[in-house]
Amino acid sequence: MRTTLAALLFFCASLATAGLVGKEVSYSIPGMTMKGYYVYDDAIQGPRPAVIVVHEWWGLNDYARKRADMLAELGYAAFAVDMYGSGKTAEHPDDAGKFSAEVSKNLPVMKERFNAALGLLKKSRFVDTTRIAAIGYCFGGGVVLAMAREGSNLKAAVCFHGSLATEHPAEKGKVKAKILVCNGADDKFISPESITAIKAEMKAAGVDFRFFNYPGAIHAFTNPAATELGKKFDMAIAYNKNADTKSWEEMKKLFRKALK
């Protein structure tokens, strides 16, 4: 991975003011520039645990940045990564589906882009490199699960309303992360068979795994914008405050244990 000078200067800079500090950061993989968002609380002294945030299929938009800010408020350094390149986002489901498929159907590409962000995050003087977790939403949830299955050096991985199926199941002794899956019980995109399969997969692989199914919640239940997007594009997605709140609390419980 080739880190841009701007990113290096940002990570190494001495900041004079205390409080939440967030900035867009450019970094590179061969042939492509990625544009992520890094945020931390400058009032906290020294390195602290860090969390990677992987966006929905819409790309790295304000929602992913908001979640990164929320993590920084909890005391973590957070990096909302760019999985599409050039900070590209989609306004229509057709484009979102195309962008996400280019990554989700090509594991080497997914790993290269995720690992580029992880490598950059580890360069920050505010990050304890021994305590890193990842969370993801929808498309991003699938990415986080895939990276955990591949043995990425993460302490925890949290999937919010993400895809569960895989062609590369977890292997015994390979998964390092504690895994949490937060799913909408009425999500039309997640089959009962895929839920049964992932539970069996994780049990067989000996993974520290927890699964929550929230009644009444459908796909994209954590995103307040999902309800209007669902109406606009006739998609079975909607916000569910109860499921959003409960799933975030479960994530915090996991992080208190895994990142202590």
Rosetta silent file (secondary structure, phi, psi, omega in degrees, C-alpha in Angstrom):
SEQUENCE: MRTTLAALLFFCASLATAGLVGKEVSYSIPGMTMKGYYVYDDAIQGPRPAVIVVHEWWGLNDYARKRADMLAELGYAAFAVDMYGSGKTAEHPDDAGKFSAEVSKNLPVMKERFNAALGLLKKSRFVDTTRIAAIGYCFGGGVVLAMAREGSNLKAAVCFHGSLATEHPAEKGKVKAKILVCNGADDKFISPESITAIKAEMKAAGVDFRFFNYPGAIHAFTNPAATELGKKFDMAIAYNKNADTKSWEEMKKLFRKALK
SCORE:     score description
SCORE:     0.000 S_00000001
   1 L     0.000  136.698  177.823    0.000    0.000    0.000 S_00000001
   2 E  -107.655  115.280 -179.853    1.226    3.485   -0.858 S_00000001
   3 E   -87.512  135.038 -179.582    0.128    6.121    1.616 S_00000001
   4 L   -72.460  155.513  178.608   -0.232    9.662    0.299 S_00000001
   5 H   -59.256  -38.573 -179.536    1.816   12.483    1.789 S_00000001
   6 H   -61.024  -40.836  179.571   -1.398   14.213    2.868 S_00000001
   7 H   -66.125  -42.947  179.724   -2.454   11.167    4.868 S_00000001
   8 H   -62.363  -43.718  178.840    0.934   10.858    6.528 S_00000001
   9 H   -62.439  -38.236 -179.680    0.959   14.507    7.480 S_00000001
  10 H   -64.833  -46.883 -176.774   -2.521   14.163    8.912 S_00000001
  11 H   -68.822  -30.779 -176.085   -1.700   11.149   11.041 S_00000001
  12 H   -92.946  -10.947 -173.970    1.569   12.596   12.324 S_00000001
  13 L   -64.385  147.342  174.388    0.377   16.155   12.892 S_00000001
  14 L   -97.059  117.423 -174.958    0.295   17.620   16.376 S_00000001
  15 L   -95.949  137.541 -172.943   -3.132   19.136   16.949 S_00000001
  16 L   -86.959  -25.460 -174.979   -3.470   22.089   19.262 S_00000001
  17 L  -103.996  148.272  179.292   -7.146   21.871   20.159 S_00000001
  18 L   -97.353  151.900  179.761   -8.934   19.179   22.183 S_00000001
  19 L   129.444 -171.733 -179.063  -12.207   17.558   21.200 S_00000001
  20 E   -70.755  124.543 -178.547  -13.591   15.491   18.349 S_00000001
  21 E  -120.819  121.343  178.973  -11.281   15.747   15.327 S_00000001
  22 E  -131.500  144.746 -178.815  -12.375   14.370   11.963 S_00000001
  23 E  -155.778  145.475  173.029  -10.819   14.645    8.532 S_00000001
  24 E   -71.857  137.549 -176.784  -11.048   13.174    5.053 S_00000001
  25 E  -130.255  127.684  175.887   -7.953   11.090    4.306 S_00000001
  26 E   -95.517  139.051  176.162   -6.669    9.929    0.918 S_00000001
  27 E  -146.839  166.110 -169.990   -4.722    6.694    0.603 S_00000001
  28 E  -130.123  149.227  163.014   -3.780    4.497   -2.323 S_00000001
  29 E  -122.181  164.405 -179.222   -3.756    0.983   -3.672 S_00000001
  30 L   -52.882  118.992  176.195   -2.193    0.194   -7.051 S_00000001
  31 L    83.815    3.780 -176.827   -4.159    2.060   -9.689 S_00000001
  32 E  -153.901  139.786  173.494   -6.693    3.647   -7.364 S_00000001
  33 E  -101.374  131.588  178.602   -6.998    6.411   -4.778 S_00000001
  34 E  -105.793  148.817 -178.740   -9.268    5.758   -1.804 S_00000001
  35 E  -129.804  102.246 -179.027  -10.906    8.496    0.268 S_00000001
  36 E  -104.989 -177.580 -179.696  -11.800    7.620    3.854 S_00000001
  37 E  -131.690  121.033 -176.860  -12.850    9.522    6.958 S_00000001
  38 E  -114.300  135.184 -177.123  -10.812    9.357   10.177 S_00000001
  39 E  -146.837  144.257  178.152  -12.045   10.697   13.527 S_00000001
  40 E  -156.399  166.078  177.415  -10.920   10.607   17.161 S_00000001
  41 E   -96.810  112.639 -177.297  -11.314   12.540   20.408 S_00000001
  42 L   -73.801   -8.486  177.167   -8.226   14.677   20.947 S_00000001
  43 L   -76.625  -16.510  177.737   -9.159   15.126   24.610 S_00000001
  44 L   -86.914  133.389 -177.416   -8.086   11.523   25.195 S_00000001
  45 L   -89.668  135.695  172.026   -4.383   11.100   25.779 S_00000001
  46 L    77.586 -178.776 -179.533   -2.329    8.495   23.947 S_00000001
  47 L   -64.680  148.394  178.101   -3.262    5.489   21.802 S_00000001
  48 E  -142.037  165.543  177.793   -6.721    4.003   22.146 S_00000001
  49 E   -57.804  154.456 -177.193   -8.681    1.109   20.554 S_00000001
  50 E  -128.983  153.586 -179.481   -9.769    1.689   16.979 S_00000001
  51 E  -133.787  128.096  171.816  -12.752    0.667   14.866 S_00000001
  52 E   -85.966  136.046  177.331  -13.040    0.375   11.097 S_00000001
  53 E  -114.894  122.081  179.150  -16.468    1.300    9.698 S_00000001
  54 E  -107.555  125.884 -171.517  -17.517   -0.230    6.372 S_00000001
  55 L   -69.466  167.276  172.053  -20.322    1.567    4.571 S_00000001
  56 L   -69.881  179.791 -178.731  -23.612    0.352    3.088 S_00000001
  57 L   -66.861  -10.767  177.421  -23.902   -0.322   -0.631 S_00000001
  58 L   -72.919  -15.485 -178.062  -24.509    3.407   -1.157 S_00000001
  59 E   100.948 -178.438 -177.454  -20.806    4.060   -0.516 S_00000001
  60 L   -75.961   89.914 -178.505  -18.965    6.191    2.032 S_00000001
  61 L  -110.924 -168.270 -176.139  -21.652    8.773    2.702 S_00000001
  62 H   -64.964  -28.371 -179.921  -22.671   10.898    5.679 S_00000001
  63 H   -64.082  -46.742  178.392  -24.316    7.947    7.424 S_00000001
  64 H   -62.693  -39.054  177.672  -21.046    6.002    7.657 S_00000001
  65 H   -64.192  -39.424  178.445  -19.277    9.166    8.815 S_00000001
  66 H   -60.354  -43.236  179.413  -21.929    9.684   11.491 S_00000001
  67 H   -64.790  -37.430  176.369  -21.318    6.194   12.849 S_00000001
  68 H   -62.891  -42.852  177.340  -17.591    6.888   12.922 S_00000001
  69 H   -60.204  -41.640 -179.757  -18.268   10.079   14.895 S_00000001
  70 H   -63.177  -37.544  176.993  -20.413    8.111   17.354 S_00000001
  71 H   -68.025  -39.746  177.782  -17.579    5.658   17.898 S_00000001
  72 H   -63.478  -35.696  177.317  -15.116    8.507   18.459 S_00000001
  73 H   -65.135  -25.517  177.372  -17.487    9.913   21.073 S_00000001
  74 L   -83.184   -5.251  177.297  -17.234    6.557   22.862 S_00000001
  75 L   105.532    5.556  178.598  -13.461    6.954   23.009 S_00000001
  76 L   -96.894  155.134  164.617  -12.358    4.964   19.968 S_00000001
  77 E   -84.499  132.617 -175.007  -10.382    6.108   16.963 S_00000001
  78 E  -126.505  139.075 -179.983  -12.675    5.395   14.005 S_00000001
  79 E  -128.493  107.739  173.976  -11.938    5.076   10.311 S_00000001
  80 E   -82.776  113.087 -169.639  -14.852    5.003    7.849 S_00000001
  81 L   -91.159  163.514  178.303  -13.260    3.330    4.856 S_00000001
  82 L  -108.596  112.379  179.930  -13.807    3.654    1.131 S_00000001
  83 L   -97.382   -5.203 -177.212  -14.453    0.301   -0.553 S_00000001
  84 L  -105.848  -23.900 -177.870  -15.322    1.723   -3.993 S_00000001
  85 L    96.125  140.584  178.265  -12.459    4.135   -4.690 S_00000001
  86 L    60.675   19.812 -178.497  -12.331    7.916   -5.121 S_00000001
  87 L    66.454   23.204 -174.189  -14.981    8.298   -2.422 S_00000001
  88 L   -64.037  134.650  175.923  -17.561    7.149   -4.973 S_00000001
  89 E  -128.776  162.927 -179.449  -21.185    6.972   -3.808 S_00000001
  90 L  -115.692  142.662  176.032  -24.448    5.872   -5.416 S_00000001
  91 L  -104.807  -15.329 -177.009  -27.750    7.727   -5.543 S_00000001
  92 L  -127.463  143.771 -179.724  -29.711    4.908   -7.213 S_00000001
  93 H   -56.826  -30.696  179.191  -29.970    1.206   -6.259 S_00000001
  94 H   -62.178  -44.312  178.660  -28.846    0.159   -9.745 S_00000001
  95 H   -70.443  -40.403  179.093  -25.510    1.918   -9.276 S_00000001
  96 H   -60.753  -41.899  178.663  -25.216    0.764   -5.665 S_00000001
  97 H   -63.991  -39.662  178.900  -25.748   -2.826   -6.750 S_00000001
  98 H   -66.623  -47.702 -178.634  -23.120   -2.516   -9.456 S_00000001
  99 H   -61.426  -45.720 -176.217  -20.537   -0.900   -7.185 S_00000001
 100 H   -68.913  -36.733 -179.727  -21.047   -3.386   -4.359 S_00000001
 101 H   -64.269  -35.015  179.325  -20.991   -6.437   -6.639 S_00000001
 102 H   -60.045  -26.279 -179.893  -17.590   -5.434   -8.007 S_00000001
 103 H   -97.849  -49.136 -173.707  -16.234   -5.859   -4.486 S_00000001
 104 H   -66.705  -24.656  179.921  -18.400   -8.549   -2.893 S_00000001
 105 L   -94.458    6.247 -179.513  -17.894  -10.950   -5.811 S_00000001
 106 L  -136.397   89.545 -174.960  -14.113  -10.536   -5.829 S_00000001
 107 H   -57.975  -42.225  177.876  -12.543  -11.545   -2.508 S_00000001
 108 H   -59.380  -39.264  177.163   -8.963  -10.514   -3.456 S_00000001
 109 H   -64.714  -44.925  178.686  -10.195   -7.008   -4.333 S_00000001
 110 H   -58.273  -47.138 -179.083  -12.153   -6.813   -1.091 S_00000001
 111 H   -63.739  -41.794 -179.317   -9.144   -7.891    0.963 S_00000001
 112 H   -61.204  -44.160 -177.334   -6.811   -5.456   -0.788 S_00000001
 113 H   -72.400  -39.682  177.754   -9.095   -2.480   -0.137 S_00000001
 114 H   -66.190  -46.102 -177.419   -9.900   -3.445    3.438 S_00000001
 115 H   -67.773  -29.049  174.933   -6.274   -4.167    4.293 S_00000001
 116 H   -63.015  -43.108  178.208   -5.146   -0.867    2.750 S_00000001
 117 H   -67.717  -42.177  179.131   -7.429    0.964    5.170 S_00000001
 118 H   -62.298  -42.042  178.932   -6.375   -1.223    8.078 S_00000001
 119 H   -63.358  -40.033  178.528   -2.702   -0.605    7.315 S_00000001
 120 H   -67.018  -42.551  179.830   -3.236    3.140    7.185 S_00000001
 121 H   -57.593  -39.385 -178.081   -5.186    3.147   10.436 S_00000001
 122 L   -66.891  -14.837  178.882   -2.310    1.409   12.187 S_00000001
 123 L   -80.670  -13.397 -177.442   -0.016    4.309   11.279 S_00000001
 124 L   -72.823  134.876  178.500   -1.942    6.737   13.469 S_00000001
 125 L   -69.571  -10.536  179.802   -0.246    7.700   16.732 S_00000001
 126 L   -92.310   -0.333 -173.562   -3.705    7.664   18.342 S_00000001
 127 E  -108.821  129.526  169.072   -4.290    3.959   17.642 S_00000001
 128 E   -83.816  105.150 -172.076   -3.413    0.982   19.817 S_00000001
 129 E   -68.145  -10.070  177.684   -2.646   -1.465   17.010 S_00000001
 130 E   -89.832   -5.071 -176.956   -3.292   -4.464   19.274 S_00000001
 131 E  -133.283   81.728 -179.795   -6.940   -3.447   19.801 S_00000001
 132 E  -126.490  136.160  177.300   -8.766   -2.988   16.499 S_00000001
 133 E  -125.757  174.362  176.840  -12.327   -3.974   15.608 S_00000001
 134 E  -143.336  143.333  172.660  -14.557   -3.523   12.559 S_00000001
 135 E  -128.787  154.993  179.200  -18.239   -2.880   12.002 S_00000001
 136 E  -151.265  153.310 -176.759  -20.234   -2.860    8.792 S_00000001
 137 E  -119.603  130.371  179.777  -23.709   -2.088    7.525 S_00000001
 138 L    52.223 -114.258  174.716  -25.571   -4.053    4.812 S_00000001
 139 H   -49.629  -44.985 -178.859  -22.871   -4.503    2.138 S_00000001
 140 H   -64.719  -32.434  175.834  -20.335   -3.469    4.772 S_00000001
 141 H   -63.242  -40.269  176.095  -21.623   -6.088    7.182 S_00000001
 142 H   -64.326  -38.256  177.718  -20.869   -8.734    4.587 S_00000001
 143 H   -62.710  -47.314 -178.687  -17.389   -7.284    4.109 S_00000001
 144 H   -61.549  -42.762  177.314  -16.660   -7.367    7.827 S_00000001
 145 H   -62.751  -42.080  179.966  -17.827  -10.985    8.094 S_00000001
 146 H   -62.141  -42.633 -179.294  -15.698  -11.940    5.093 S_00000001
 147 H   -68.504  -36.620  175.350  -12.597  -10.331    6.585 S_00000001
 148 H   -64.542  -43.292  178.299  -13.184  -12.041    9.926 S_00000001
 149 H   -61.272  -32.245 -178.747  -13.600  -15.375    8.144 S_00000001
 150 L   -80.714   -1.431  176.709  -10.324  -14.729    6.324 S_00000001
 151 L    88.454   20.308  177.838   -8.493  -14.356    9.608 S_00000001
 152 L   -56.150  143.701 -174.604   -8.026  -10.586    9.641 S_00000001
 153 L   -78.209   70.424 -179.995   -6.272   -9.480   12.814 S_00000001
 154 L  -115.774  145.345  175.978   -9.353   -7.994   14.451 S_00000001
 155 L   -80.967  -30.018 -179.293  -10.459   -8.307   18.055 S_00000001
 156 E  -152.713  152.458  177.552  -14.134   -8.018   17.131 S_00000001
 157 E  -140.028  127.398 -176.677  -16.340   -7.828   14.043 S_00000001
 158 E  -122.257  125.974  179.739  -19.931   -6.577   14.037 S_00000001
 159 E  -109.645  116.077  175.145  -22.358   -7.058   11.150 S_00000001
 160 E  -101.407  120.666 -179.778  -25.473   -4.864   11.123 S_00000001
 161 L    37.030   50.611 -179.412  -28.190   -6.124    8.731 S_00000001
 162 L  -105.792  168.845  176.726  -25.521   -7.548    6.430 S_00000001
 163 L   -69.147  141.863 -174.102  -25.374  -10.493    4.059 S_00000001
 164 L  -107.723  -28.535 -174.689  -24.596  -13.776    5.825 S_00000001
 165 L   -70.916  154.237 -179.896  -23.950  -16.282    3.058 S_00000001
 166 L  -155.685  152.908  172.025  -20.441  -17.025    1.837 S_00000001
 167 L   -96.203   -0.702 -177.986  -18.453  -19.204   -0.519 S_00000001
 168 L  -130.555   73.832 -175.727  -15.543  -19.044    1.946 S_00000001
 169 L   -64.410  158.487  178.771  -16.801  -20.318    5.303 S_00000001
 170 L   -61.307  143.087  177.899  -14.907  -19.883    8.541 S_00000001
 171 L  -113.269  144.853 -178.537  -12.269  -22.485    9.312 S_00000001
 172 L   -58.197  128.471  178.183  -11.428  -23.781   12.764 S_00000001
 173 L    86.254   -6.797 -176.329   -8.511  -21.857   14.256 S_00000001
 174 L   -93.717  -36.010 -175.138   -8.477  -19.174   11.551 S_00000001
 175 L   -79.083  122.504 -179.264  -10.953  -16.592   12.879 S_00000001
 176 L   -94.718  -25.501 -172.498   -9.386  -14.246   15.430 S_00000001
 177 L   -85.541  146.986  163.947  -12.347  -11.911   15.997 S_00000001
 178 E   -77.028  133.033 -173.167  -15.299  -12.233   18.305 S_00000001
 179 E  -114.654  134.102  175.596  -18.265  -11.926   15.937 S_00000001
 180 E  -124.594  127.743  175.076  -21.627  -10.260   16.522 S_00000001
 181 E  -116.354  124.647  177.946  -24.427  -10.329   13.947 S_00000001
 182 E  -113.305  112.337 -170.194  -27.407   -8.001   14.408 S_00000001
 183 E  -123.113  147.572  172.724  -30.211   -8.957   12.028 S_00000001
 184 E   -82.925  123.807 -175.556  -33.761   -7.829   11.367 S_00000001
 185 L   -62.614  -23.370 -179.510  -36.076  -10.772   11.988 S_00000001
 186 L  -107.934   20.461  179.458  -38.325   -9.633    9.133 S_00000001
 187 L   -68.846  115.732 -177.190  -35.515   -8.832    6.683 S_00000001
 188 L   -72.829  -12.378 -179.136  -36.697  -10.118    3.297 S_00000001
 189 L   -91.167   -8.280 -178.291  -33.109  -10.254    2.027 S_00000001
 190 L  -116.167  115.967 -177.355  -31.969  -12.751    4.674 S_00000001
 191 L   -82.398  152.085  174.225  -33.357  -16.273    4.431 S_00000001
 192 H   -56.782  -34.003 -179.969  -33.969  -18.529    7.456 S_00000001
 193 H   -63.868  -38.653 -179.818  -31.632  -21.008    5.778 S_00000001
 194 H   -69.237  -31.347  176.792  -28.760  -18.496    5.745 S_00000001
 195 H   -68.853  -46.442  177.172  -29.258  -17.843    9.459 S_00000001
 196 H   -59.514  -40.436 -176.805  -29.194  -21.554   10.235 S_00000001
 197 H   -66.345  -44.945 -177.089  -26.114  -21.940    8.033 S_00000001
 198 H   -69.144  -34.993  177.024  -24.036  -19.201    9.633 S_00000001
 199 H   -63.372  -43.823  178.565  -24.822  -20.426   13.134 S_00000001
 200 H   -66.277  -40.636  179.015  -23.715  -23.940   12.181 S_00000001
 201 H   -59.921  -49.115 -177.184  -20.641  -22.580   10.380 S_00000001
 202 H   -68.737  -35.230  177.288  -19.457  -20.528   13.335 S_00000001
 203 H   -65.468  -44.405 -179.625  -20.114  -23.328   15.808 S_00000001
 204 H   -64.018  -32.867 -178.717  -18.134  -25.803   13.694 S_00000001
 205 L   -85.978   -3.750  179.042  -15.256  -23.323   13.421 S_00000001
 206 L    70.549   31.128 -176.923  -15.221  -22.673   17.168 S_00000001
 207 L   -84.391  141.194  170.446  -15.855  -18.941   16.762 S_00000001
 208 L   -72.122  101.590 -166.045  -16.939  -16.695   19.645 S_00000001
 209 E  -134.232  133.700  174.266  -20.231  -15.828   17.938 S_00000001
 210 E  -131.601  141.869 -176.966  -23.459  -14.106   18.932 S_00000001
 211 E  -131.034  127.880  177.448  -26.547  -13.586   16.796 S_00000001
 212 E  -120.722  132.740  179.420  -29.467  -11.258   17.519 S_00000001
 213 E  -116.744  114.313 -173.750  -32.716  -11.256   15.543 S_00000001
 214 E   -95.765  114.922 -178.195  -34.831   -8.153   16.177 S_00000001
 215 L   -58.696  137.776  177.220  -38.616   -8.682   15.781 S_00000001
 216 L    82.262  -10.424 -178.567  -40.334   -6.279   13.413 S_00000001
 217 L   -90.297  138.681  176.124  -37.061   -4.990   11.957 S_00000001
 218 L  -115.444 -168.639 -174.126  -36.345   -5.246    8.256 S_00000001
 219 E   -61.602  144.931  178.009  -33.280   -4.485    6.143 S_00000001
 220 L    66.967   30.174 -173.254  -31.259   -1.314    6.879 S_00000001
 221 L   -65.015  -14.712 -179.891  -32.946   -0.928   10.277 S_00000001
 222 L   -88.344  -12.823 -172.262  -30.110    1.201   11.718 S_00000001
 223 L   -98.515  113.648 -179.966  -30.260    3.959    9.095 S_00000001
 224 L   -58.227  -22.713 -179.962  -32.804    6.761    9.747 S_00000001
 225 L   -83.052   -8.057 -172.571  -32.819    7.545    6.010 S_00000001
 226 H   -64.437  -36.504 -176.703  -33.843    3.992    5.078 S_00000001
 227 H   -61.473  -48.195  179.826  -37.592    4.514    5.380 S_00000001
 228 H   -68.420  -37.336  177.265  -37.718    7.308    2.806 S_00000001
 229 H   -64.261  -37.537  177.445  -35.273    5.502    0.526 S_00000001
 230 H   -62.331  -41.308  178.194  -37.482    2.433    0.727 S_00000001
 231 H   -68.469  -41.960 -176.547  -40.503    4.440   -0.352 S_00000001
 232 H   -63.539  -40.858 -174.398  -38.611    6.231   -3.101 S_00000001
 233 H  -110.478   11.075 -179.675  -37.223    3.084   -4.709 S_00000001
 234 L    53.233   52.024  179.517  -39.900    0.577   -3.633 S_00000001
 235 L  -114.441  148.549 -179.385  -37.391   -1.371   -1.538 S_00000001
 236 L   -83.960   64.901  177.199  -38.072   -3.430    1.591 S_00000001
 237 E  -132.235  146.624  179.220  -35.908   -1.256    3.845 S_00000001
 238 L  -167.750  152.072  177.176  -36.869    0.909    6.822 S_00000001
 239 L   -77.132  144.501  175.660  -35.509    2.386   10.022 S_00000001
 240 L  -137.320  104.643 -173.476  -36.389    0.726   13.329 S_00000001
 241 H   -59.970  -42.077 -177.966  -35.386    2.783   16.359 S_00000001
 242 H   -62.019  -47.370  179.777  -35.758   -0.056   18.838 S_00000001
 243 H   -66.961  -37.408  177.973  -33.555   -2.439   16.835 S_00000001
 244 H   -60.738  -49.504 -177.815  -31.057    0.335   16.129 S_00000001
 245 H   -63.836  -45.890 -177.447  -30.706    1.184   19.816 S_00000001
 246 H   -66.886  -39.830 -179.241  -30.502   -2.404   21.003 S_00000001
 247 H   -68.070  -37.537  177.280  -27.982   -3.471   18.371 S_00000001
 248 H   -63.998  -38.816  177.905  -25.712   -0.499   19.158 S_00000001
 249 H   -65.059  -38.527  177.553  -25.829   -1.450   22.835 S_00000001
 250 H   -65.313  -38.188  175.793  -24.820   -5.016   21.992 S_00000001
 251 H   -60.988  -45.071 -179.060  -21.900   -3.673   19.985 S_00000001
 252 H   -62.983  -39.666  176.972  -20.784   -1.561   22.944 S_00000001
 253 H   -60.639  -45.426  179.914  -20.973   -4.579   25.258 S_00000001
 254 H   -61.771  -45.156 -178.354  -18.825   -6.594   22.884 S_00000001
 255 H   -64.935  -37.186  177.498  -16.253   -3.818   22.537 S_00000001
 256 H   -60.743  -32.060  179.747  -15.983   -3.386   26.303 S_00000001
 257 H   -83.627  -46.951 -171.711  -15.051   -7.060   26.466 S_00000001
 258 H   -82.145  -26.904 -175.026  -12.954   -7.464   23.308 S_00000001
 259 L  -110.230   14.835 -176.658  -11.130   -4.124   23.299 S_00000001
 260 L   -68.183    0.000    0.000  -10.476   -3.703   27.014 S_00000001
